[in-house]
Amino acid sequence: MIEINQTISISEDELSEKFIRSSGPGGQNVNKVATAVQLRFDAVNSPSLPEGVRARLIALAGSRITSEGEIIIEADRFRTREQNRADAVERLVELIRKAAVKPKPRRKTKVSKAAKKRRVDAKVRRGDIKRSRSKVTRYD
């Protein structure tokens, strides 16, 4: 079991891993060894996630989610499978933790009369300054 927070934990059976060749520098080792991990998590069909968390997770995942609702996380930062696997799981856990936080509802506020008056007064002052810069026409 992977603990997300006190109320949410996901089973390791819900994750599927596929090891792929890593890109970038590394010499011949890159061409021989598949150390990068592609972690897949079916967010839409996961029984571990509450409905609100699932909706926020899908929105947060962005381009990492497929049309079937699977979140794909690729980790190739490290040179070993174990480190990349741990990195991918940690990134998934952080994503789910972020989705588990319910956003604070926005309260509509009204601009006070004093603030409106200050804004208009500032605009009038600025207009006066600009008006005083204009050319003075002389009548002889």
N, CA, C and O of each residue as an XYZ file, in Angstrom:
560
protein
N       0.833     -1.195      0.000
C       0.000      0.000      0.000
C       0.872      1.251      0.000
O       1.873      1.329      0.712
N       0.482      2.205     -0.793
C       1.174      3.489     -0.862
C       0.295      4.517     -0.171
O      -0.826      4.788     -0.601
N       0.824      5.087      0.912
C       0.068      6.068      1.697
C       0.140      7.434      1.022
O       1.225      7.939      0.737
N      -1.021      8.022      0.772
C      -1.090      9.367      0.213
C      -1.265     10.370      1.352
O      -0.480     11.308      1.491
N      -2.298     10.164      2.162
C      -2.512     10.925      3.395
C      -3.257     10.017      4.370
O      -3.306      8.804      4.162
N      -3.838     10.582      5.432
C      -4.490      9.727      6.440
C      -5.689      8.963      5.885
O      -5.982      7.858      6.342
N      -6.381      9.534      4.913
C      -7.605      8.912      4.410
C      -7.429      8.162      3.093
O      -8.226      7.279      2.776
N      -6.407      8.499      2.331
C      -6.248      7.903      0.997
C      -4.962      7.080      0.926
O      -3.884      7.547      1.293
N      -5.101      5.865      0.454
C      -3.942      5.034      0.137
C      -4.303      4.188     -1.078
O      -5.440      3.740     -1.227
N      -3.317      3.980     -1.940
C      -3.580      3.195     -3.145
C      -2.757      1.914     -3.105
O      -1.643      1.889     -2.581
N      -3.316      0.868     -3.658
C      -2.647     -0.420     -3.706
C      -1.610     -0.415     -4.825
O      -1.790      0.247     -5.847
N      -0.528     -1.157     -4.622
C       0.506     -1.238     -5.654
C       0.001     -2.011     -6.868
O       0.588     -1.920     -7.947
N      -1.092     -2.778     -6.701
C      -1.679     -3.503     -7.824
C      -2.297     -2.551     -8.851
O      -2.465     -2.909    -10.017
N      -2.636     -1.327     -8.404
C      -3.251     -0.354     -9.310
C      -2.226      0.318    -10.212
O      -2.598      1.002    -11.165
N      -0.948      0.136     -9.928
C       0.122      0.733    -10.723
C       0.696     -0.303    -11.665
O       0.855     -1.465    -11.293
N       1.005      0.105    -12.866
C       1.721     -0.783    -13.780
C       2.968     -0.051    -14.266
O       2.935      1.142    -14.566
N       4.064     -0.797    -14.334
C       5.350     -0.219    -14.716
C       5.842     -0.861    -16.002
O       5.632     -2.047    -16.255
N       6.500     -0.044    -16.797
C       7.125     -0.535    -18.008
C       8.478      0.155    -18.082
O       8.563      1.378    -17.978
N       9.524     -0.622    -18.260
C      10.856     -0.049    -18.332
C      11.226      0.179    -19.787
O      11.092     -0.706    -20.632
N      11.694      1.390    -20.055
C      12.034      1.790    -21.418
C      13.445      2.353    -21.428
O      14.017      2.649    -20.379
N      13.991      2.497    -22.611
C      15.339      3.067    -22.715
C      15.280      4.548    -22.437
O      14.378      5.253    -22.888
N      16.255      4.998    -21.691
C      16.334      6.396    -21.310
C      16.969      7.205    -22.430
O      17.815      6.702    -23.169
N      16.558      8.455    -22.547
C      17.161      9.326    -23.553
C      18.247     10.164    -22.908
O      18.407     10.162    -21.687
N      18.981     10.871    -23.724
C      19.989     11.783    -23.202
C      21.361     11.164    -23.113
O      21.586     10.070    -23.631
N      22.302     11.865    -22.448
C      23.685     11.404    -22.392
C      23.840     10.151    -21.541
O      22.990      9.856    -20.701
N      24.913      9.426    -21.756
C      25.177      8.236    -20.959
C      26.004      7.221    -21.705
O      26.281      6.140    -21.185
N      26.406      7.552    -22.925
C      27.264      6.642    -23.677
C      26.521      5.404    -24.131
O      25.316      5.444    -24.381
N      27.254      4.295    -24.237
C      26.659      3.053    -24.729
C      25.667      2.458    -23.745
O      24.806      1.667    -24.130
N      25.782      2.832    -22.481
C      24.875      2.295    -21.470
C      23.420      2.629    -21.809
O      22.520      1.832    -21.545
N      23.195      3.799    -22.390
C      21.844      4.215    -22.754
C      21.251      3.270    -23.791
O      20.060      2.962    -23.748
N      22.072      2.817    -24.709
C      21.587      1.951    -25.788
C      21.374      0.507    -25.352
O      20.708     -0.254    -26.054
N      21.920      0.123    -24.226
C      21.835     -1.275    -23.791
C      20.809     -1.519    -22.699
O      20.146     -2.556    -22.692
N      20.672     -0.576    -21.774
C      19.916     -0.829    -20.550
C      18.652      0.017    -20.519
O      18.698      1.220    -20.777
N      17.520     -0.613    -20.203
C      16.244      0.102    -20.077
C      16.063      0.503    -18.619
O      15.525     -0.266    -17.822
N      16.510      1.703    -18.271
C      16.436      2.145    -16.874
C      15.295      3.118    -16.620
O      14.865      3.274    -15.477
N      14.799      3.772    -17.656
C      13.696      4.709    -17.467
C      12.420      3.927    -17.205
O      12.225      2.838    -17.745
N      11.552      4.490    -16.371
C      10.307      3.802    -16.037
C       9.121      4.634    -16.521
O       9.116      5.862    -16.439
N       8.122      3.922    -17.024
C       6.872      4.539    -17.433
C       5.802      3.978    -16.491
O       5.397      2.822    -16.612
N       5.357      4.809    -15.560
C       4.387      4.388    -14.544
C       2.986      4.756    -15.013
O       2.741      5.890    -15.424
N       2.064      3.792    -14.950
C       0.679      4.036    -15.366
C      -0.246      3.813    -14.179
O      -0.120      2.836    -13.441
N      -1.182      4.749    -14.016
C      -2.169      4.668    -12.940
C      -3.526      4.998    -13.529
O      -3.719      6.076    -14.091
N      -4.482      4.058    -13.401
C      -5.828      4.255    -13.943
C      -6.639      5.085    -12.942
O      -7.248      4.541    -12.021
N      -6.638      6.393    -13.132
C      -7.295      7.304    -12.195
C      -8.814      7.211    -12.279
O      -9.497      7.341    -11.263
N      -9.348      6.989    -13.468
C     -10.798      6.973    -13.646
C     -11.431      5.766    -12.962
O     -12.501      5.890    -12.366
N     -10.793      4.608    -13.036
C     -11.369      3.377    -12.485
C     -10.783      2.973    -11.135
O     -11.029      1.860    -10.671
N     -10.020      3.846    -10.502
C      -9.391      3.499     -9.230
C     -10.413      3.500     -8.092
O     -11.094      4.503     -7.879
N     -10.531      2.383     -7.355
C     -11.472      2.351     -6.233
C     -10.948      3.091     -4.999
O     -11.702      3.326     -4.055
N      -9.678      3.457     -5.000
C      -9.058      4.085     -3.832
C      -9.323      5.578     -3.735
O      -9.165      6.169     -2.667
N      -9.722      6.189     -4.838
C      -9.862      7.646     -4.852
C     -11.315      8.072     -4.651
O     -12.211      7.547     -5.313
N     -11.556      9.022     -3.742
C     -12.896      9.612     -3.637
C     -13.226     10.412     -4.902
O     -12.327     10.815     -5.640
N     -14.502     10.636     -5.141
C     -14.941     11.259     -6.391
C     -14.374     12.667     -6.591
O     -13.959     13.009     -7.699
N     -14.351     13.480     -5.544
C     -13.823     14.840     -5.664
C     -12.342     14.856     -5.980
O     -11.881     15.647     -6.802
N     -11.595     13.973     -5.321
C     -10.150     13.877     -5.558
C      -9.898     13.407     -6.983
O      -8.989     13.903     -7.649
N     -10.692     12.459     -7.451
C     -10.539     11.931     -8.810
C     -10.724     13.048     -9.845
O      -9.937     13.162    -10.784
N     -11.755     13.862     -9.672
C     -12.022     14.949    -10.623
C     -10.882     15.970    -10.623
O     -10.444     16.418    -11.682
N     -10.407     16.334     -9.428
C      -9.308     17.306     -9.346
C      -8.015     16.717     -9.912
O      -7.230     17.431    -10.536
N      -7.790     15.412     -9.694
C      -6.591     14.742    -10.202
C      -6.580     14.737    -11.726
O      -5.542     14.978    -12.342
N      -7.712     14.467    -12.325
C      -7.814     14.447    -13.784
C      -7.538     15.843    -14.346
O      -6.887     15.988    -15.380
N      -8.038     16.862    -13.653
C      -7.801     18.233    -14.106
C      -6.331     18.619    -13.943
O      -5.762     19.294    -14.800
N      -5.717     18.184    -12.831
C      -4.318     18.520    -12.556
C      -3.347     17.790    -13.483
O      -2.283     18.317    -13.809
N      -3.706     16.591    -13.902
C      -2.791     15.764    -14.691
C      -2.457     16.391    -16.035
O      -1.344     16.231    -16.536
N      -3.398     17.092    -16.612
C      -3.142     17.799    -17.874
C      -2.761     16.861    -19.000
O      -3.528     15.966    -19.353
N      -1.572     17.062    -19.571
C      -1.152     16.262    -20.724
C      -0.648     14.880    -20.322
O      -0.369     14.050    -21.187
N      -0.530     14.625    -19.028
C      -0.057     13.304    -18.580
C      -1.167     12.267    -18.562
O      -0.898     11.093    -18.308
N      -2.419     12.668    -18.827
C      -3.531     11.713    -18.773
C      -3.967     11.352    -20.193
O      -4.004     12.203    -21.081
N      -4.293     10.078    -20.387
C      -4.731      9.600    -21.700
C      -6.236      9.757    -21.829
O      -6.911     10.127    -20.869
N      -6.755      9.481    -23.000
C      -8.202      9.584    -23.220
C      -8.963      8.512    -22.441
O     -10.155      8.671    -22.174
N      -8.279      7.411    -22.072
C      -8.918      6.354    -21.277
C      -8.886      6.660    -19.782
O      -9.488      5.936    -18.989
N      -8.193      7.718    -19.393
C      -8.141      8.103    -17.991
C      -6.947      7.557    -17.235
O      -6.953      7.526    -16.004
N      -5.926      7.128    -17.952
C      -4.708      6.629    -17.315
C      -3.696      7.755    -17.215
O      -3.451      8.474    -18.184
N      -3.109      7.903    -16.030
C      -2.052      8.884    -15.840
C      -0.726      8.186    -16.120
O      -0.448      7.125    -15.560
N       0.089      8.781    -16.984
C       1.389      8.219    -17.342
C       2.473      9.162    -16.842
O       2.500     10.343    -17.188
N       3.365      8.619    -16.021
C       4.492      9.387    -15.510
C       5.768      8.691    -15.958
O       5.983      7.515    -15.666
N       6.609      9.431    -16.669
C       7.891      8.882    -17.119
C       9.000      9.462    -16.263
O       9.077     10.675    -16.071
N       9.855      8.595    -15.750
C      10.979      9.021    -14.912
C      12.265      8.460    -15.492
O      12.427      7.246    -15.611
N      13.178      9.355    -15.850
C      14.471      8.908    -16.372
C      15.606      9.792    -15.857
O      16.649      9.927    -16.497
N      15.378     10.385    -14.692
C      16.370     11.299    -14.129
C      17.611     10.577    -13.632
O      18.714     11.122    -13.683
N      17.433      9.348    -13.151
C      18.530      8.611    -12.533
C      19.031      7.505    -13.447
O      18.426      7.207    -14.477
N      20.148      6.899    -13.053
C      20.767      5.858    -13.891
C      20.323      4.447    -13.520
O      20.665      3.495    -14.220
N      19.563      4.292    -12.425
C      19.135      2.949    -12.024
C      17.619      2.840    -12.053
O      16.901      3.828    -11.891
N      17.152      1.622    -12.263
C      15.713      1.359    -12.293
C      15.047      1.696    -10.962
O      13.977      2.304    -10.928
N      15.689      1.297     -9.870
C      15.097      1.474     -8.542
C      14.877      2.950     -8.235
O      13.824      3.339     -7.731
N      15.890      3.773     -8.548
C      15.762      5.206     -8.281
C      14.684      5.831     -9.165
O      13.918      6.675     -8.699
N      14.618      5.430    -10.423
C      13.600      5.962    -11.325
C      12.207      5.493    -10.918
O      11.247      6.259    -11.016
N      12.083      4.255    -10.467
C      10.798      3.750     -9.997
C      10.325      4.549     -8.786
O       9.166      4.959     -8.720
N      11.231      4.768     -7.825
C      10.883      5.536     -6.623
C      10.524      6.978     -6.984
O       9.612      7.559     -6.396
N      11.239      7.552     -7.949
C      10.966      8.922     -8.386
C       9.578      9.020     -9.019
O       8.839      9.964     -8.742
N       9.222      8.060     -9.861
C       7.912      8.074    -10.523
C       6.786      7.923     -9.511
O       5.777      8.623     -9.595
N       6.952      7.013     -8.555
C       5.920      6.810     -7.527
C       5.776      8.073     -6.685
O       4.659      8.480     -6.362
N       6.893      8.692     -6.329
C       6.852      9.910     -5.510
C       6.155     11.048     -6.254
O       5.400     11.813     -5.654
N       6.403     11.158     -7.547
C       5.740     12.203     -8.336
C       4.244     11.957     -8.437
O       3.456     12.902     -8.409
N       3.843     10.683     -8.556
C       2.418     10.355     -8.572
C       1.775     10.679     -7.230
O       0.682     11.245     -7.182
N       2.451     10.322     -6.141
C       1.929     10.590     -4.800
C       1.759     12.095     -4.590
O       0.745     12.532     -4.045
N       2.735     12.886     -5.016
C       2.640     14.348     -4.876
C       1.470     14.898     -5.681
O       0.772     15.803     -5.222
N       1.251     14.361     -6.875
C       0.132     14.800     -7.704
C      -1.201     14.488     -7.027
O      -2.111     15.317     -7.022
N      -1.311     13.289     -6.457
C      -2.560     12.912     -5.776
C      -2.742     13.737     -4.502
O      -3.862     14.130     -4.174
N      -1.642     14.003     -3.778
C      -1.739     14.852     -2.575
C      -2.239     16.244     -2.927
O      -3.058     16.820     -2.211
N      -1.738     16.780     -4.037
C      -2.171     18.106     -4.466
C      -3.662     18.087     -4.818
O      -4.388     19.043     -4.542
N      -4.107     16.984     -5.434
C      -5.520     16.863     -5.807
C      -6.408     16.626     -4.590
O      -7.600     16.930     -4.627
N      -5.838     16.086     -3.511
C      -6.630     15.793     -2.309
C      -6.968     17.054     -1.525
O      -7.891     17.047     -0.711
N      -6.232     18.131     -1.761
C      -6.509     19.386     -1.055
C      -7.673     20.079     -1.741
O      -7.603     20.440     -2.916
N      -8.748     20.256     -0.976
C      -9.939     20.884     -1.521
C      -9.701     22.386     -1.625
O      -9.296     23.008     -0.643
N      -9.944     22.984     -2.795
C      -9.693     24.420     -2.926
C     -10.673     25.237     -2.100
O     -11.842     24.879     -1.959
N     -10.175     26.333     -1.561
C     -11.006     27.216     -0.755
C     -11.969     27.961     -1.679
O     -11.533     28.529     -2.680
N     -13.262     27.971     -1.370
C     -14.194     28.662     -2.268
C     -13.964     30.173     -2.241
O     -13.683     30.750     -1.191
N     -14.084     30.792     -3.392
C     -13.873     32.224     -3.501
C     -15.121     32.952     -3.037
O     -16.240     32.605     -3.415
N     -14.908     33.963     -2.215
C     -16.026     34.802     -1.774
C     -16.022     36.068     -2.606
O     -14.987     36.714     -2.767
N     -17.183     36.418     -3.132
C     -17.272     37.638     -3.909
C     -17.151     38.825     -2.965
O     -17.746     38.837     -1.887
N     -16.391     39.804     -3.372
C     -16.246     41.012     -2.564
C     -16.655     42.213     -3.397
O     -16.675     42.160     -4.627
N     -16.977     43.286     -2.713
C     -17.421     44.497     -3.372
C     -16.395     45.580     -3.108
O     -15.891     45.708     -1.993
N     -16.086     46.356     -4.129
C     -15.145     47.452     -3.964
C     -15.840     48.545     -3.151
O     -16.968     48.933     -3.452
N     -15.151     49.035     -2.117
C     -15.770     50.036     -1.235
C     -15.886     51.384     -1.957
O     -15.181     51.652     -2.929
N     -16.795     52.220     -1.451
C     -17.000     53.546     -2.032
C     -15.736     54.383     -1.900
O     -15.387     55.136     -2.810
N     -15.047     54.253     -0.766
C     -13.823     55.036     -0.546
C     -12.752     54.642     -1.563
O     -12.038     55.506     -2.071
N     -12.634     53.345     -1.867
C     -11.639     52.891     -2.836
C     -11.979     53.414     -4.229
O     -11.086     53.809     -4.978
N     -13.269     53.419     -4.580
C     -13.693     53.960     -5.874
C     -13.364     55.445     -5.974
O     -12.891     55.922     -7.005
N     -13.626     56.175     -4.873
C     -13.348     57.619     -4.851
C     -11.851     57.882     -4.989
O     -11.448     58.782     -5.725
N     -11.014     57.096     -4.279
C      -9.560     57.261     -4.395
C      -9.085     57.017     -5.822
O      -8.220     57.737     -6.322
N      -9.645     56.008     -6.477
C      -9.266     55.691     -7.841
C      -9.621     56.840     -8.785
O      -8.801     57.242     -9.610
N     -10.833     57.365     -8.666
C     -11.270     58.463     -9.530
C     -10.439     59.715     -9.261
O     -10.041     60.408    -10.198
N     -10.174     60.011     -7.979
C      -9.361     61.190     -7.633
C      -7.961     61.079     -8.239
O      -7.427     62.065     -8.748
N      -7.367     59.888     -8.187
C      -6.032     59.681     -8.755
C      -6.062     59.907    -10.263
O      -5.139     60.494    -10.826
N      -7.130     59.437    -10.916
C      -7.248     59.632    -12.361
C      -7.390     61.116    -12.701
O      -6.813     61.591    -13.679
N      -8.163     61.845    -11.887
C      -8.355     63.278    -12.122
C      -7.030     64.013    -11.948
O      -6.678     64.878    -12.751
N      -6.292     63.657    -10.879
C      -4.979     64.291    -10.644
C      -4.033     64.030    -11.813
O      -3.339     64.941    -12.266
N      -4.002     62.807    -12.294
C      -3.124     62.439    -13.401
C      -3.521     63.210    -14.663
O      -2.657     63.662    -15.414
N      -4.823     63.360    -14.894
C      -5.313     64.122    -16.046
C      -4.908     65.584    -15.956
O      -4.544     66.195    -16.961
N      -4.971     66.152    -14.739
C      -4.560     67.553    -14.538
C      -3.085     67.734    -14.871
O      -2.696     68.715    -15.504
N      -2.268     66.776    -14.438
C      -0.828     66.844    -14.717
C      -0.599     66.822    -16.225
O       0.190     67.611    -16.745
N      -1.276     65.932    -16.919
C      -1.089     65.826    -18.361
C      -1.608     67.074    -19.081
O      -1.017     67.525    -20.062
N      -2.716     67.624    -18.584
C      -3.284     68.820    -19.187
C      -2.339     70.005    -19.032
O      -2.253     70.848    -19.925
N      -1.630     70.078    -17.910
C      -0.715     71.207    -17.673
C       0.525     71.130    -18.572
O       1.229     72.126    -18.736
N       0.794     69.971    -19.147
C       1.952     69.822    -20.030
C       1.670     70.301    -21.450
O       2.606     70.485    -22.228
N       0.421     70.504    -21.802
C       0.094     70.833    -23.184
C       0.608     72.227    -23.550
O       0.902     73.045    -22.678
N       0.707     72.475    -24.840
C       1.222     73.743    -25.325
C       0.292     74.877    -24.923
O      -0.930     74.730    -24.899
N       0.905     76.009    -24.609
C       0.107     77.195    -24.283
C      -0.038     78.002    -25.572
O       0.955     78.357    -26.208
N      -1.251     78.278    -25.939
C      -1.460     79.059    -27.147
C      -1.518     80.541    -26.778
O      -2.170     80.924    -25.807
N      -0.835     81.360    -27.557
C      -0.778     82.794    -27.267
C      -1.667     83.541    -28.256
O      -1.668     83.263    -29.455
N      -2.391     84.458    -27.739
C      -3.215     85.291    -28.576
C      -2.669     86.696    -28.504
O      -2.769     87.329    -27.453
N      -2.100     87.208    -29.567
C      -1.517     88.556    -29.567
C      -2.425     89.550    -30.211
O      -2.089     90.731    -30.294
